[in-house]
Amino acid sequence: MQEHDASQWFVMQVMSGQESKVEKALLQLKERAITEAEQAAAERIIDVRVPVERVVYERKSGTAKQERERKLYPGYVFAKLALYNPDHSIDPLLWTQIRDINGMIGFIGGDDPVPITEEEVAAMEKQDEEKDAPAKPLREFVIGETIVMREGAFENIQGTVLKIDNLKQVLNVSVNMFGSSTVVEVGFGQVDRFD
């Protein structure tokens, strides 16, 4: 694949839930190109990304855990494109091909797309590289935070977080009962933050 010197990263707004379909459609433009003009336009698509992170979801009971990918920017797709010609006009065929993709709403910047800055590109790429990191818990707690139990023997009782085990998705919580402090272990899904 030949990388065009004038390629820049752009952000496209897409229908929520359609990010992966738009990403796939952009990458498939090269495969579907029939004419030389379509092939030339498709070659101007350098890279396409939908940054995700892996998170652990829990059921309300706190027992079943499921690892999933969650989109970091719902409703957006990042694309490195050689969108502009040397005379600073937008390549009309590429523009039409991209705008005609199902689920596509438009570019950030409207009819005059604005590329994102190098700092924004670096942040997006760093986040995208972290998608293979161990899954993060969907709920994050802080030591010393006050929580309230949702279920079990300590339902509706407040406690203070003493220890957090993100791997097992459990907390050690100090609970005051009958004038003395007791430490209990509870699942992330069994507690709520105290407001």
N, CA and C atoms as an extended XYZ file, in Angstrom:
585
Properties=species:S:1:pos:R:3:atomname:S:1:resname:S:1:resid:I:1 pbc="F F F"
N         0.841       -1.170        0.000 N   MET     1
C         0.000        0.000        0.000 CA  MET     1
C         0.888        1.235        0.000 C   MET     1
N         0.669        2.129       -0.913 N   GLN     2
C         1.459        3.349       -1.015 CA  GLN     2
C         0.860        4.404       -0.101 C   GLN     2
N         1.668        4.971        0.790 N   GLU     3
C         1.167        5.999        1.701 CA  GLU     3
C         1.375        7.367        1.061 C   GLU     3
N         0.295        8.123        0.970 N   HIS     4
C         0.359        9.454        0.390 CA  HIS     4
C         0.963       10.425        1.394 C   HIS     4
N         1.812       11.331        0.911 N   ASP     5
C         2.461       12.303        1.782 CA  ASP     5
C         1.457       13.221        2.459 C   ASP     5
N         0.347       13.480        1.813 N   ALA     6
C        -0.627       14.434        2.326 CA  ALA     6
C        -1.665       13.789        3.241 C   ALA     6
N        -1.411       12.570        3.707 N   SER     7
C        -2.415       11.908        4.543 CA  SER     7
C        -2.446       12.519        5.943 C   SER     7
N        -3.653       12.610        6.473 N   GLN     8
C        -3.876       13.163        7.810 CA  GLN     8
C        -4.982       12.348        8.467 C   GLN     8
N        -5.055       12.422        9.796 N   TRP     9
C        -6.108       11.738       10.531 CA  TRP     9
C        -7.333       12.634       10.632 C   TRP     9
N        -8.491       12.045       10.333 N   PHE    10
C        -9.770       12.745       10.428 CA  PHE    10
C       -10.697       11.937       11.330 C   PHE    10
N       -11.665       12.623       11.901 N   VAL    11
C       -12.677       11.963       12.720 CA  VAL    11
C       -13.999       12.065       11.981 C   VAL    11
N       -14.659       10.907       11.868 N   MET    12
C       -15.953       10.864       11.206 CA  MET    12
C       -17.019       10.501       12.223 C   MET    12
N       -18.134       11.204       12.141 N   GLN    13
C       -19.254       10.866       13.007 CA  GLN    13
C       -20.106        9.840       12.284 C   GLN    13
N       -20.455        8.776       13.005 N   VAL    14
C       -21.259        7.699       12.425 CA  VAL    14
C       -22.431        7.416       13.359 C   VAL    14
N       -23.395        6.676       12.861 N   MET    15
C       -24.526        6.308       13.697 CA  MET    15
C       -24.034        5.424       14.830 C   MET    15
N       -24.532        5.667       16.029 N   SER    16
C       -24.112        4.895       17.192 CA  SER    16
C       -24.402        3.417       16.960 C   SER    16
N       -23.423        2.588       17.276 N   GLY    17
C       -23.551        1.156       17.066 CA  GLY    17
C       -23.107        0.702       15.684 C   GLY    17
N       -22.786        1.652       14.795 N   GLN    18
C       -22.382        1.330       13.430 CA  GLN    18
C       -20.882        1.528       13.196 C   GLN    18
N       -20.129        1.801       14.261 N   GLU    19
C       -18.713        2.118       14.123 CA  GLU    19
C       -17.938        1.010       13.406 C   GLU    19
N       -18.121       -0.220       13.841 N   SER    20
C       -17.374       -1.340       13.242 CA  SER    20
C       -17.790       -1.587       11.800 C   SER    20
N       -19.071       -1.413       11.500 N   LYS    21
C       -19.552       -1.600       10.119 CA  LYS    21
C       -18.962       -0.542        9.194 C   LYS    21
N       -18.888        0.696        9.669 N   VAL    22
C       -18.304        1.771        8.860 CA  VAL    22
C       -16.808        1.527        8.675 C   VAL    22
N       -16.127        1.094        9.736 N   GLU    23
C       -14.699        0.782        9.640 CA  GLU    23
C       -14.473       -0.294        8.574 C   GLU    23
N       -15.255       -1.351        8.627 N   LYS    24
C       -15.126       -2.452        7.667 CA  LYS    24
C       -15.431       -1.974        6.247 C   LYS    24
N       -16.473       -1.171        6.100 N   ALA    25
C       -16.849       -0.668        4.775 CA  ALA    25
C       -15.742        0.205        4.176 C   ALA    25
N       -15.109        1.031        5.009 N   LEU    26
C       -14.008        1.865        4.521 CA  LEU    26
C       -12.848        0.999        4.027 C   LEU    26
N       -12.521       -0.018        4.804 N   LEU    27
C       -11.412       -0.899        4.419 CA  LEU    27
C       -11.750       -1.728        3.186 C   LEU    27
N       -13.032       -2.015        2.967 N   GLN    28
C       -13.444       -2.813        1.817 CA  GLN    28
C       -13.548       -2.000        0.523 C   GLN    28
N       -13.458       -0.689        0.619 N   LEU    29
C       -13.532        0.120       -0.600 CA  LEU    29
C       -12.456       -0.300       -1.601 C   LEU    29
N       -11.300       -0.707       -1.107 N   LYS    30
C       -10.205       -1.136       -1.990 CA  LYS    30
C       -10.565       -2.425       -2.718 C   LYS    30
N       -11.195       -3.334       -1.995 N   GLU    31
C       -11.559       -4.625       -2.593 CA  GLU    31
C       -12.661       -4.461       -3.644 C   GLU    31
N       -13.532       -3.525       -3.416 N   ARG    32
C       -14.669       -3.345       -4.316 CA  ARG    32
C       -14.404       -2.384       -5.465 C   ARG    32
N       -13.253       -1.742       -5.461 N   ALA    33
C       -12.937       -0.775       -6.514 CA  ALA    33
C       -12.848       -1.489       -7.861 C   ALA    33
N       -13.598       -0.986       -8.840 N   ILE    34
C       -13.621       -1.605      -10.172 CA  ILE    34
C       -12.789       -0.795      -11.158 C   ILE    34
N       -13.079        0.482      -11.235 N   THR    35
C       -12.359        1.317      -12.202 CA  THR    35
C       -11.023        1.776      -11.623 C   THR    35
N       -10.147        2.258      -12.481 N   GLU    36
C        -8.858        2.776      -12.020 CA  GLU    36
C        -9.057        3.987      -11.113 C   GLU    36
N       -10.051        4.805      -11.430 N   ALA    37
C       -10.329        5.993      -10.607 CA  ALA    37
C       -10.761        5.572       -9.197 C   ALA    37
N       -11.621        4.534       -9.102 N   GLU    38
C       -12.052        4.044       -7.799 CA  GLU    38
C       -10.877        3.451       -7.025 C   GLU    38
N       -10.001        2.741       -7.728 N   GLN    39
C        -8.818        2.165       -7.077 CA  GLN    39
C        -7.898        3.270       -6.567 C   GLN    39
N        -7.718        4.296       -7.372 N   ALA    40
C        -6.859        5.422       -6.970 CA  ALA    40
C        -7.448        6.121       -5.745 C   ALA    40
N        -8.764        6.305       -5.734 N   ALA    41
C        -9.413        6.946       -4.587 CA  ALA    41
C        -9.293        6.065       -3.343 C   ALA    41
N        -9.512        4.766       -3.501 N   ALA    42
C        -9.443        3.845       -2.363 CA  ALA    42
C        -8.033        3.762       -1.782 C   ALA    42
N        -7.011        3.937       -2.631 N   GLU    43
C        -5.620        3.913       -2.153 CA  GLU    43
C        -5.315        5.091       -1.228 C   GLU    43
N        -6.180        6.087       -1.224 N   ARG    44
C        -5.985        7.262       -0.369 CA  ARG    44
C        -6.494        7.022        1.049 C   ARG    44
N        -7.068        5.830        1.281 N   ILE    45
C        -7.474        5.432        2.634 CA  ILE    45
C        -6.297        4.657        3.213 C   ILE    45
N        -5.602        5.254        4.138 N   ILE    46
C        -4.361        4.682        4.668 CA  ILE    46
C        -4.631        3.760        5.859 C   ILE    46
N        -5.453        4.207        6.791 N   ASP    47
C        -5.714        3.438        8.008 CA  ASP    47
C        -7.074        3.847        8.561 C   ASP    47
N        -7.733        2.915        9.236 N   VAL    48
C        -9.035        3.187        9.850 CA  VAL    48
C        -9.039        2.528       11.225 C   VAL    48
N        -9.524        3.251       12.238 N   ARG    49
C        -9.540        2.697       13.598 CA  ARG    49
C       -10.791        3.082       14.366 C   ARG    49
N       -11.228        2.144       15.182 N   VAL    50
C       -12.285        2.364       16.159 CA  VAL    50
C       -11.687        1.932       17.500 C   VAL    50
N       -11.108        2.876       18.265 N   PRO    51
C       -10.454        2.509       19.524 CA  PRO    51
C       -11.436        1.883       20.523 C   PRO    51
N       -10.986        0.783       21.124 N   VAL    52
C       -11.800        0.070       22.104 CA  VAL    52
C       -10.950       -0.244       23.333 C   VAL    52
N       -11.618       -0.570       24.413 N   GLU    53
C       -10.950       -1.080       25.603 CA  GLU    53
C       -11.709       -2.312       26.056 C   GLU    53
N       -10.996       -3.191       26.734 N   ARG    54
C       -11.627       -4.392       27.272 CA  ARG    54
C       -12.064       -4.103       28.694 C   ARG    54
N       -13.314       -4.425       29.010 N   VAL    55
C       -13.853       -4.213       30.344 CA  VAL    55
C       -14.564       -5.483       30.804 C   VAL    55
N       -14.692       -5.617       32.116 N   VAL    56
C       -15.407       -6.743       32.697 CA  VAL    56
C       -16.760       -6.230       33.169 C   VAL    56
N       -17.818       -6.816       32.618 N   TYR    57
C       -19.172       -6.478       33.025 CA  TYR    57
C       -19.638       -7.512       34.040 C   TYR    57
N       -20.500       -7.089       34.954 N   GLU    58
C       -21.052       -8.001       35.943 CA  GLU    58
C       -22.563       -7.951       35.904 C   GLU    58
N       -23.158       -9.055       36.306 N   ARG    59
C       -24.605       -9.063       36.506 CA  ARG    59
C       -24.891       -8.417       37.852 C   ARG    59
N       -26.143       -8.075       38.079 N   LYS    60
C       -26.501       -7.418       39.338 CA  LYS    60
C       -26.127       -8.248       40.552 C   LYS    60
N       -26.181       -9.556       40.415 N   SER    61
C       -25.856      -10.431       41.543 CA  SER    61
C       -24.375      -10.380       41.879 C   SER    61
N       -23.552       -9.905       40.952 N   GLY    62
C       -22.119       -9.832       41.179 CA  GLY    62
C       -21.414      -11.148       40.942 C   GLY    62
N       -22.141      -12.154       40.473 N   THR    63
C       -21.536      -13.480       40.304 CA  THR    63
C       -20.987      -13.707       38.903 C   THR    63
N       -21.760      -13.416       37.888 N   ALA    64
C       -21.323      -13.696       36.516 CA  ALA    64
C       -20.528      -12.519       35.979 C   ALA    64
N       -19.342      -12.835       35.452 N   LYS    65
C       -18.483      -11.807       34.874 CA  LYS    65
C       -18.290      -12.121       33.401 C   LYS    65
N       -18.336      -11.093       32.588 N   GLN    66
C       -18.142      -11.278       31.156 CA  GLN    66
C       -17.234      -10.178       30.640 C   GLN    66
N       -16.228      -10.582       29.880 N   GLU    67
C       -15.288       -9.621       29.316 CA  GLU    67
C       -15.785       -9.211       27.931 C   GLU    67
N       -15.811       -7.908       27.674 N   ARG    68
C       -16.259       -7.382       26.387 CA  ARG    68
C       -15.388       -6.204       25.978 C   ARG    68
N       -15.519       -5.853       24.703 N   GLU    69
C       -14.880       -4.630       24.229 CA  GLU    69
C       -15.900       -3.508       24.287 C   GLU    69
N       -15.429       -2.335       24.728 N   ARG    70
C       -16.289       -1.157       24.769 CA  ARG    70
C       -15.618       -0.071       23.948 C   ARG    70
N       -16.372        0.563       23.100 N   LYS    71
C       -15.835        1.623       22.252 CA  LYS    71
C       -15.507        2.843       23.102 C   LYS    71
N       -14.301        3.370       22.895 N   LEU    72
C       -13.877        4.537       23.661 CA  LEU    72
C       -14.550        5.814       23.168 C   LEU    72
N       -14.881        5.842       21.880 N   TYR    73
C       -15.519        7.017       21.288 CA  TYR    73
C       -16.781        6.570       20.545 C   TYR    73
N       -17.851        6.263       21.274 N   PRO    74
C       -19.068        5.803       20.591 CA  PRO    74
C       -19.556        6.853       19.588 C   PRO    74
N       -19.852        6.377       18.384 N   GLY    75
C       -20.356        7.276       17.347 CA  GLY    75
C       -19.267        7.919       16.506 C   GLY    75
N       -18.002        7.488       16.671 N   TYR    76
C       -16.906        8.088       15.913 CA  TYR    76
C       -15.960        7.034       15.361 C   TYR    76
N       -15.412        7.327       14.187 N   VAL    77
C       -14.413        6.482       13.534 CA  VAL    77
C       -13.243        7.384       13.158 C   VAL    77
N       -12.029        6.920       13.393 N   PHE    78
C       -10.817        7.656       13.029 CA  PHE    78
C       -10.288        7.080       11.719 C   PHE    78
N        -9.921        7.944       10.792 N   ALA    79
C        -9.387        7.472        9.507 CA  ALA    79
C        -8.228        8.347        9.069 C   ALA    79
N        -7.148        7.676        8.646 N   LYS    80
C        -6.008        8.391        8.068 CA  LYS    80
C        -6.221        8.385        6.562 C   LYS    80
N        -6.418        9.568        6.021 N   LEU    81
C        -6.782        9.715        4.613 CA  LEU    81
C        -5.917       10.755        3.920 C   LEU    81
N        -5.717       10.549        2.631 N   ALA    82
C        -5.149       11.597        1.778 CA  ALA    82
C        -6.361       12.230        1.096 C   ALA    82
N        -7.134       12.930        1.902 N   LEU    83
C        -8.417       13.473        1.455 CA  LEU    83
C        -8.259       14.668        0.524 C   LEU    83
N        -7.223       15.456        0.772 N   TYR    84
C        -7.042       16.679       -0.008 CA  TYR    84
C        -6.049       16.480       -1.156 C   TYR    84
N        -6.369       17.065       -2.284 N   ASN    85
C        -5.470       17.080       -3.444 CA  ASN    85
C        -4.380       18.124       -3.210 C   ASN    85
N        -3.310       18.114       -4.032 N   PRO    86
C        -2.246       19.119       -3.874 CA  PRO    86
C        -2.756       20.567       -3.957 C   PRO    86
N        -3.859       20.798       -4.679 N   ASP    87
C        -4.406       22.156       -4.774 CA  ASP    87
C        -5.353       22.480       -3.610 C   ASP    87
N        -5.366       21.618       -2.583 N   HIS    88
C        -6.168       21.781       -1.367 CA  HIS    88
C        -7.665       21.576       -1.583 C   HIS    88
N        -8.041       20.996       -2.695 N   SER    89
C        -9.439       20.630       -2.899 CA  SER    89
C        -9.628       19.184       -2.422 C   SER    89
N       -10.834       18.850       -2.056 N   ILE    90
C       -11.133       17.490       -1.604 CA  ILE    90
C       -11.270       16.589       -2.818 C   ILE    90
N       -10.693       15.392       -2.734 N   ASP    91
C       -10.830       14.408       -3.812 CA  ASP    91
C       -12.313       14.051       -3.922 C   ASP    91
N       -12.974       14.405       -5.043 N   PRO    92
C       -14.427       14.228       -5.127 CA  PRO    92
C       -14.879       12.766       -5.098 C   PRO    92
N       -14.144       11.864       -5.705 N   LEU    93
C       -14.560       10.465       -5.732 CA  LEU    93
C       -14.423        9.837       -4.339 C   LEU    93
N       -13.312       10.092       -3.689 N   LEU    94
C       -13.127        9.564       -2.336 CA  LEU    94
C       -14.192       10.131       -1.400 C   LEU    94
N       -14.446       11.410       -1.509 N   TRP    95
C       -15.458       12.082       -0.696 CA  TRP    95
C       -16.813       11.398       -0.868 C   TRP    95
N       -17.192       11.144       -2.099 N   THR    96
C       -18.484       10.512       -2.386 CA  THR    96
C       -18.519        9.077       -1.866 C   THR    96
N       -17.439        8.328       -2.091 N   GLN    97
C       -17.401        6.941       -1.623 CA  GLN    97
C       -17.571        6.871       -0.108 C   GLN    97
N       -16.899        7.745        0.605 N   ILE    98
C       -16.984        7.728        2.067 CA  ILE    98
C       -18.363        8.187        2.529 C   ILE    98
N       -18.851        9.265        1.969 N   ARG    99
C       -20.153        9.812        2.388 CA  ARG    99
C       -21.315        8.859        2.091 C   ARG    99
N       -21.149        7.972        1.105 N   ASP   100
C       -22.219        7.041        0.738 CA  ASP   100
C       -22.253        5.766        1.578 C   ASP   100
N       -21.335        5.614        2.503 N   ILE   101
C       -21.315        4.413        3.349 CA  ILE   101
C       -22.495        4.460        4.319 C   ILE   101
N       -23.221        3.336        4.401 N   ASN   102
C       -24.341        3.251        5.344 CA  ASN   102
C       -23.841        3.455        6.771 C   ASN   102
N       -24.536        4.281        7.517 N   GLY   103
C       -24.165        4.567        8.897 CA  GLY   103
C       -23.305        5.812        9.051 C   GLY   103
N       -22.791        6.328        7.951 N   MET   104
C       -21.935        7.516        7.976 CA  MET   104
C       -22.794        8.770        8.129 C   MET   104
N       -22.434        9.627        9.066 N   ILE   105
C       -23.146       10.899        9.239 CA  ILE   105
C       -22.361       12.022        8.587 C   ILE   105
N       -21.072       12.106        8.881 N   GLY   106
C       -20.254       13.149        8.282 CA  GLY   106
C       -18.920       13.284        8.977 C   GLY   106
N       -18.107       14.160        8.464 N   PHE   107
C       -16.799       14.447        9.039 CA  PHE   107
C       -16.925       15.532       10.096 C   PHE   107
N       -16.046       15.483       11.082 N   ILE   108
C       -15.950       16.607       12.012 CA  ILE   108
C       -15.386       17.763       11.186 C   ILE   108
N       -16.106       18.851       11.161 N   GLY   109
C       -15.733       19.986       10.325 CA  GLY   109
C       -16.692       20.137        9.151 C   GLY   109
N       -17.623       19.183        9.011 N   GLY   110
C       -18.625       19.268        7.955 CA  GLY   110
C       -18.046       19.083        6.572 C   GLY   110
N       -18.417       19.988        5.653 N   ASP   111
C       -17.956       19.898        4.269 CA  ASP   111
C       -16.508       20.352        4.090 C   ASP   111
N       -15.907       20.847        5.164 N   ASP   112
C       -14.499       21.239        5.143 CA  ASP   112
C       -13.806       20.513        6.302 C   ASP   112
N       -13.599       19.185        6.173 N   PRO   113
C       -13.069       18.381        7.291 CA  PRO   113
C       -11.763       18.922        7.849 C   PRO   113
N       -11.687       18.899        9.171 N   VAL   114
C       -10.518       19.403        9.870 CA  VAL   114
C        -9.747       18.207       10.433 C   VAL   114
N        -8.470       18.059       10.077 N   PRO   115
C        -7.688       16.953       10.642 CA  PRO   115
C        -7.437       17.171       12.125 C   PRO   115
N        -7.256       16.071       12.850 N   ILE   116
C        -6.962       16.207       14.274 CA  ILE   116
C        -5.470       16.474       14.454 C   ILE   116
N        -5.118       17.017       15.614 N   THR   117
C        -3.728       17.405       15.884 CA  THR   117
C        -2.859       16.167       16.151 C   THR   117
N        -1.561       16.352       16.088 N   GLU   118
C        -0.619       15.257       16.369 CA  GLU   118
C        -0.793       14.735       17.795 C   GLU   118
N        -1.081       15.636       18.745 N   GLU   119
C        -1.295       15.224       20.130 CA  GLU   119
C        -2.530       14.340       20.234 C   GLU   119
N        -3.595       14.707       19.526 N   GLU   120
C        -4.818       13.893       19.534 CA  GLU   120
C        -4.578       12.540       18.873 C   GLU   120
N        -3.787       12.530       17.809 N   VAL   121
C        -3.444       11.272       17.131 CA  VAL   121
C        -2.665       10.370       18.083 C   VAL   121
N        -1.670       10.942       18.778 N   ALA   122
C        -0.850       10.167       19.708 CA  ALA   122
C        -1.702        9.580       20.831 C   ALA   122
N        -2.628       10.368       21.354 N   ALA   123
C        -3.510        9.884       22.426 CA  ALA   123
C        -4.402        8.755       21.920 C   ALA   123
N        -4.972        8.917       20.719 N   MET   124
C        -5.831        7.879       20.144 CA  MET   124
C        -5.046        6.600       19.896 C   MET   124
N        -3.839        6.726       19.340 N   GLU   125
C        -3.021        5.544       19.053 CA  GLU   125
C        -2.622        4.831       20.337 C   GLU   125
N        -2.320        5.597       21.386 N   LYS   126
C        -1.959        4.984       22.671 CA  LYS   126
C        -3.143        4.204       23.221 C   LYS   126
N        -4.324        4.798       23.170 N   GLN   127
C        -5.520        4.114       23.648 CA  GLN   127
C        -5.793        2.861       22.821 C   GLN   127
N        -5.602        2.959       21.508 N   ASP   128
C        -5.871        1.824       20.629 CA  ASP   128
C        -4.886        0.685       20.897 C   ASP   128
N        -3.629        1.013       21.217 N   GLU   129
C        -2.632       -0.008       21.517 CA  GLU   129
C        -2.926       -0.718       22.836 C   GLU   129
N        -3.622       -0.048       23.744 N   GLU   130
C        -3.922       -0.621       25.056 CA  GLU   130
C        -5.104       -1.585       25.022 C   GLU   130
N        -5.711       -1.780       23.836 N   LYS   131
C        -6.883       -2.660       23.765 CA  LYS   131
C        -6.553       -4.106       24.111 C   LYS   131
N        -5.274       -4.494       24.023 N   ASP   132
C        -4.873       -5.855       24.355 CA  ASP   132
C        -4.423       -5.982       25.807 C   ASP   132
N        -4.517       -4.898       26.556 N   ALA   133
C        -4.160       -4.926       27.969 CA  ALA   133
C        -5.224       -5.710       28.736 C   ALA   133
N        -4.906       -6.152       29.953 N   PRO   134
C        -5.914       -6.870       30.740 CA  PRO   134
C        -7.173       -6.028       30.898 C   PRO   134
N        -8.301       -6.699       30.948 N   ALA   135
C        -9.592       -6.010       31.035 CA  ALA   135
C        -9.682       -5.198       32.318 C   ALA   135
N       -10.287       -4.026       32.184 N   LYS   136
C       -10.507       -3.164       33.341 CA  LYS   136
C       -11.895       -3.459       33.896 C   LYS   136
N       -12.034       -3.337       35.207 N   PRO   137
C       -13.384       -3.501       35.753 CA  PRO   137
C       -14.242       -2.329       35.286 C   PRO   137
N       -15.497       -2.616       35.019 N   LEU   138
C       -16.395       -1.555       34.581 CA  LEU   138
C       -16.596       -0.539       35.702 C   LEU   138
N       -16.523       -1.028       36.942 N   ARG   139
C       -16.684       -0.147       38.087 CA  ARG   139
C       -15.337       -0.023       38.778 C   ARG   139
N       -14.942        1.182       39.059 N   GLU   140
C       -13.680        1.394       39.745 CA  GLU   140
C       -13.957        2.039       41.100 C   GLU   140
N       -13.270        1.553       42.103 N   PHE   141
C       -13.445        2.050       43.459 CA  PHE   141
C       -12.129        2.627       43.967 C   PHE   141
N       -12.210        3.378       45.061 N   VAL   142
C       -11.046        4.023       45.653 CA  VAL   142
C       -10.993        3.632       47.129 C   VAL   142
N        -9.797        3.328       47.614 N   ILE   143
C        -9.636        3.006       49.029 CA  ILE   143
C       -10.066        4.215       49.848 C   ILE   143
N       -10.869        3.965       50.880 N   GLY   144
C       -11.398        5.035       51.721 CA  GLY   144
C       -12.770        5.521       51.292 C   GLY   144
N       -13.219        5.084       50.127 N   GLU   145
C       -14.523        5.489       49.597 CA  GLU   145
C       -15.644        4.841       50.411 C   GLU   145
N       -16.731        5.595       50.624 N   THR   146
C       -17.894        5.065       51.315 CA  THR   146
C       -18.831        4.434       50.295 C   THR   146
N       -19.236        3.205       50.609 N   ILE   147
C       -20.158        2.482       49.734 CA  ILE   147
C       -21.364        2.020       50.560 C   ILE   147
N       -22.401        1.543       49.886 N   VAL   148
C       -23.554        0.971       50.574 CA  VAL   148
C       -23.833       -0.401       49.956 C   VAL   148
N       -24.094       -1.389       50.788 N   MET   149
C       -24.365       -2.748       50.320 CA  MET   149
C       -25.745       -2.793       49.672 C   MET   149
N       -25.853       -3.511       48.540 N   ARG   150
C       -27.129       -3.623       47.825 CA  ARG   150
C       -27.900       -4.879       48.190 C   ARG   150
N       -27.205       -5.884       48.699 N   GLU   151
C       -27.867       -7.164       48.930 CA  GLU   151
C       -27.129       -7.943       50.010 C   GLU   151
N       -27.717       -9.028       50.417 N   GLY   152
C       -27.077       -9.904       51.397 CA  GLY   152
C       -27.382       -9.497       52.819 C   GLY   152
N       -26.632      -10.071       53.747 N   ALA   153
C       -26.862       -9.835       55.178 CA  ALA   153
C       -26.645       -8.372       55.567 C   ALA   153
N       -25.824       -7.661       54.803 N   PHE   154
C       -25.512       -6.265       55.130 CA  PHE   154
C       -26.245       -5.270       54.220 C   PHE   154
N       -27.354       -5.686       53.644 N   GLU   155
C       -28.106       -4.828       52.716 CA  GLU   155
C       -28.445       -3.491       53.379 C   GLU   155
N       -28.209       -2.397       52.613 N   ASN   156
C       -28.458       -1.013       53.038 CA  ASN   156
C       -27.527       -0.525       54.150 C   ASN   156
N       -26.460       -1.254       54.416 N   ILE   157
C       -25.470       -0.847       55.423 CA  ILE   157
C       -24.303       -0.167       54.701 C   ILE   157
N       -23.835        0.939       55.285 N   GLN   158
C       -22.694        1.649       54.709 CA  GLN   158
C       -21.396        1.020       55.188 C   GLN   158
N       -20.372        1.153       54.330 N   GLY   159
C       -19.054        0.645       54.685 CA  GLY   159
C       -17.974        1.479       54.027 C   GLY   159
N       -16.738        1.231       54.424 N   THR   160
C       -15.591        1.944       53.865 CA  THR   160
C       -14.683        0.942       53.170 C   THR   160
N       -14.285        1.261       51.947 N   VAL   161
C       -13.422        0.368       51.169 CA  VAL   161
C       -12.018        0.371       51.767 C   VAL   161
N       -11.533       -0.857       52.124 N   LEU   162
C       -10.191       -1.001       52.689 CA  LEU   162
C        -9.202       -1.556       51.672 C   LEU   162
N        -9.672       -2.476       50.819 N   LYS   163
C        -8.800       -3.145       49.863 CA  LYS   163
C        -9.598       -3.448       48.602 C   LYS   163
N        -8.921       -3.346       47.452 N   ILE   164
C        -9.564       -3.576       46.158 CA  ILE   164
C        -8.794       -4.660       45.420 C   ILE   164
N        -9.509       -5.692       44.958 N   ASP   165
C        -8.895       -6.747       44.141 CA  ASP   165
C        -9.584       -6.717       42.776 C   ASP   165
N        -8.989       -5.975       41.843 N   ASN   166
C        -9.588       -5.839       40.513 CA  ASN   166
C        -9.611       -7.153       39.747 C   ASN   166
N        -8.651       -8.010       39.998 N   LEU   167
C        -8.594       -9.288       39.296 CA  LEU   167
C        -9.782      -10.169       39.675 C   LEU   167
N       -10.052      -10.262       40.977 N   LYS   168
C       -11.184      -11.076       41.445 CA  LYS   168
C       -12.488      -10.289       41.466 C   LYS   168
N       -12.411       -8.968       41.269 N   GLN   169
C       -13.577       -8.090       41.290 CA  GLN   169
C       -14.260       -8.092       42.662 C   GLN   169
N       -13.439       -8.034       43.725 N   VAL   170
C       -13.981       -7.997       45.080 CA  VAL   170
C       -13.352       -6.860       45.878 C   VAL   170
N       -14.082       -6.449       46.919 N   LEU   171
C       -13.627       -5.394       47.825 CA  LEU   171
C       -13.598       -5.944       49.239 C   LEU   171
N       -12.632       -5.500       50.052 N   ASN   172
C       -12.689       -5.705       51.490 CA  ASN   172
C       -13.238       -4.407       52.056 C   ASN   172
N       -14.343       -4.518       52.781 N   VAL   173
C       -15.061       -3.344       53.263 CA  VAL   173
C       -15.203       -3.416       54.777 C   VAL   173
N       -14.945       -2.311       55.442 N   SER   174
C       -15.142       -2.211       56.887 CA  SER   174
C       -16.579       -1.759       57.138 C   SER   174
N       -17.294       -2.564       57.940 N   VAL   175
C       -18.691       -2.279       58.251 CA  VAL   175
C       -18.829       -2.175       59.763 C   VAL   175
N       -19.503       -1.138       60.254 N   ASN   176
C       -19.744       -0.987       61.701 CA  ASN   176
C       -21.072       -1.639       62.052 C   ASN   176
N       -21.000       -2.666       62.899 N   MET   177
C       -22.202       -3.369       63.360 CA  MET   177
C       -22.131       -3.497       64.870 C   MET   177
N       -23.167       -3.073       65.552 N   PHE   178
C       -23.289       -3.223       66.997 CA  PHE   178
C       -22.084       -2.659       67.745 C   PHE   178
N       -21.588       -1.547       67.257 N   GLY   179
C       -20.514       -0.849       67.944 CA  GLY   179
C       -19.111       -1.344       67.637 C   GLY   179
N       -18.976       -2.355       66.778 N   SER   180
C       -17.622       -2.805       66.425 CA  SER   180
C       -17.475       -2.877       64.911 C   SER   180
N       -16.243       -2.791       64.463 N   SER   181
C       -15.943       -2.796       63.031 CA  SER   181
C       -15.654       -4.217       62.571 C   SER   181
N       -16.285       -4.606       61.456 N   THR   182
C       -16.095       -5.927       60.874 CA  THR   182
C       -15.683       -5.760       59.422 C   THR   182
N       -14.721       -6.577       58.979 N   VAL   183
C       -14.290       -6.531       57.584 CA  VAL   183
C       -14.987       -7.656       56.832 C   VAL   183
N       -15.647       -7.284       55.718 N   VAL   184
C       -16.330       -8.268       54.880 CA  VAL   184
C       -15.815       -8.148       53.445 C   VAL   184
N       -15.859       -9.266       52.728 N   GLU   185
C       -15.468       -9.276       51.323 CA  GLU   185
C       -16.735       -9.331       50.485 C   GLU   185
N       -16.866       -8.393       49.536 N   VAL   186
C       -18.056       -8.334       48.689 CA  VAL   186
C       -17.650       -8.128       47.236 C   VAL   186
N       -18.478       -8.612       46.329 N   GLY   187
C       -18.244       -8.413       44.899 CA  GLY   187
C       -18.580       -6.994       44.481 C   GLY   187
N       -17.931       -6.539       43.416 N   PHE   188
C       -18.186       -5.186       42.909 CA  PHE   188
C       -19.680       -4.963       42.653 C   PHE   188
N       -20.352       -5.994       42.189 N   GLY   189
C       -21.769       -5.860       41.836 CA  GLY   189
C       -22.694       -5.848       43.026 C   GLY   189
N       -22.164       -6.076       44.226 N   GLN   190
C       -23.010       -6.123       45.415 CA  GLN   190
C       -23.065       -4.787       46.149 C   GLN   190
N       -22.357       -3.780       45.657 N   VAL   191
C       -22.310       -2.489       46.336 CA  VAL   191
C       -22.586       -1.350       45.359 C   VAL   191
N       -22.980       -0.228       45.929 N   ASP   192
C       -23.137        1.018       45.173 CA  ASP   192
C       -22.359        2.101       45.888 C   ASP   192
N       -21.987        3.119       45.147 N   ARG   193
C       -21.340        4.268       45.777 CA  ARG   193
C       -22.368        4.990       46.636 C   ARG   193
N       -21.911        5.508       47.767 N   PHE   194
C       -22.785        6.258       48.663 CA  PHE   194
C       -22.719        7.725       48.269 C   PHE   194
N       -23.870        8.300       47.973 N   ASP   195
C       -23.897        9.709       47.549 CA  ASP   195
C       -24.165       10.621       48.702 C   ASP   195
